[in-house]
Amino acid sequence: MQFVKKISKELDEICVYSRQIVIFSFWCAVILFSVALISYRMAFYFDYHQQMLIHRTAMEAAPACFAAGFTAALIGDLAYRSYKKE
């Protein structure tokens, strides 16, 4: 529990730009999950194989999009903090 509190406290102190990158990547992941759900539902009305391909691609891209944004935000925050100290 202490680890989660420490991580939460550290994430509250990241720079504004990194916080915006995390928020943007989170919403991109949410949109991709929504596209995946819509595509899954549309598979029963339109071309099944094409819709399942879109569904699978969106489901695989959503967590990768969030992880890439989170990693970029942490690297950006690290660069911002090291530049600010000099």
VMD Tcl script that draws the C-alpha trace (Angstrom):
set ca {
  {0.00 0.00 0.00}
  {2.86 2.35 0.77}
  {4.28 1.71 -2.70}
  {1.00 2.78 -4.34}
  {0.87 5.95 -2.23}
  {4.47 6.75 -3.11}
  {3.82 6.25 -6.85}
  {0.66 8.38 -6.63}
  {2.58 11.16 -4.89}
  {5.35 11.06 -7.49}
  {2.86 11.20 -10.37}
  {1.23 14.27 -8.85}
  {4.58 16.07 -9.01}
  {5.37 15.51 -12.70}
  {5.61 18.52 -14.96}
  {2.59 19.94 -16.76}
  {3.67 18.74 -20.20}
  {4.17 15.17 -19.06}
  {0.80 15.18 -17.33}
  {-0.83 16.31 -20.58}
  {0.92 13.50 -22.48}
  {-0.41 10.93 -19.99}
  {-3.93 12.34 -20.28}
  {-3.75 12.38 -24.08}
  {-2.48 8.81 -24.29}
  {-5.19 7.66 -21.85}
  {-7.94 9.18 -24.01}
  {-6.39 7.73 -27.16}
  {-6.53 4.31 -25.52}
  {-10.17 4.87 -24.51}
  {-11.06 5.87 -28.07}
  {-9.30 2.79 -29.46}
  {-11.18 0.54 -27.01}
  {-14.43 2.20 -28.10}
  {-13.58 1.60 -31.75}
  {-12.87 -2.03 -30.90}
  {-16.23 -2.47 -29.19}
  {-18.12 -0.77 -32.00}
  {-16.26 -2.84 -34.58}
  {-17.10 -6.03 -32.69}
  {-20.77 -5.10 -32.71}
  {-20.68 -4.17 -36.41}
  {-19.17 -7.54 -37.30}
  {-22.62 -9.09 -37.21}
  {-24.00 -6.56 -39.71}
  {-21.16 -5.94 -42.16}
  {-18.18 -7.91 -43.44}
  {-17.27 -10.16 -40.51}
  {-13.59 -10.69 -41.30}
  {-12.84 -7.03 -41.92}
  {-14.58 -5.93 -38.73}
  {-12.80 -8.59 -36.67}
  {-9.49 -7.40 -38.11}
  {-10.31 -3.83 -37.04}
  {-11.44 -5.09 -33.63}
  {-8.26 -7.08 -33.01}
  {-6.02 -4.26 -34.22}
  {-7.70 -1.68 -32.00}
  {-7.60 -4.00 -28.98}
  {-3.88 -4.57 -29.48}
  {-3.08 -0.91 -30.14}
  {-4.92 0.60 -27.16}
  {-2.66 -0.65 -24.35}
  {0.42 -0.06 -26.49}
  {-0.68 3.53 -27.10}
  {-1.12 4.15 -23.38}
  {2.17 2.49 -22.46}
  {4.07 4.46 -25.11}
  {2.53 7.74 -23.93}
  {3.24 6.97 -20.29}
  {6.86 6.08 -21.09}
  {7.29 9.23 -23.18}
  {5.85 11.31 -20.35}
  {8.24 9.82 -17.81}
  {11.23 10.37 -20.10}
  {10.07 13.92 -20.79}
  {9.68 14.59 -17.07}
  {13.15 13.21 -16.41}
  {14.61 15.49 -19.10}
  {12.65 18.48 -17.76}
  {13.87 17.91 -14.21}
  {17.48 17.43 -15.24}
  {17.36 20.58 -17.43}
  {15.76 22.59 -14.63}
  {18.55 21.69 -12.18}
  {21.33 22.99 -14.45}
}
mol new
graphics top color blue
foreach p $ca { graphics top sphere $p radius 0.5 }
foreach p [lrange $ca 0 end-1] q [lrange $ca 1 end] { graphics top cylinder $p $q radius 0.2 }
display resetview
